[in-house]
Amino acid sequence: MIALAPLIDLDYQKLAETPVATDPFPHLVVPDFVPPDSLRAVLAALPPLDKRGSFPPDSVRLGVAARELVRAMEGERLRDLIAARFGLDLAGAPTMLTLRGWTSDRDGRIHCDSTAKRLTALLYLNPETEAFERREGCLRLLRGPNDLDDYAVEVPPVNGTLLVFPNGAAAWHGHRRFVGRRYSIQLNYMTTDAKARAELRRHRLSAFVKRLTMAA
């Protein structure tokens, strides 16, 4: 049997070579982690997702290229590489992966992620637009919890860019108001304590409810 070529490629080499930045907290930004040809295939395989919220992959209809990307994001190659870059032991850490496709004026408020999440990886799957060029909806890594303009790094949510950072009490982030289509994948490596288990249960319940909503 002839093995079929994968529909997508991910630039693991660029991830391996990108220096870990420390301002305002440890993080990696990898532009074009999903190269242009693969990004086009993924975008063609994503559903509209015309409402706000995070969707587990099994609650929406994904095309083949999008399913392949989800598998790669949850795979051991990415886990091992991220663990090595940040000096973390992520072996056995549960994963939680969700898709977002629509941002409203309720999104982007300054926050740190839940303490149940050890590390967050955000993969942005949008083409460049005038709104993003105006810095709307571009994630800012902040020096504190009070001022969205006090940022060290701003990450446009475009062109297959991957952002990775360990969670912590100082990992403040947010973005300027944006309403419209904004595709992203959020992958979290979770702790194994009771709070993490509760969040994973909530995630599974959300998946069930959203499957019912999609079927209605």
Secondary structure, DSSP 8 states (H G I E B T S, - for coil): ------S----HHHHHHS--B-SSSSBEEETTSS-HHHHHHHHHTS----SSS-B-GGGS---HHHHHHHHHHTSHHHHHHHHHHHT---TT--EEEEEEEEE-TT----B---TTEEEEEEEE-B---HHHHTTTT-EEEESSSS-TT-EEEEE-SBTT-EEEEE--TT--EEE----EEEEEEEEEEE-SSHHHHHHHHHHHHHHHHHHHHHH-
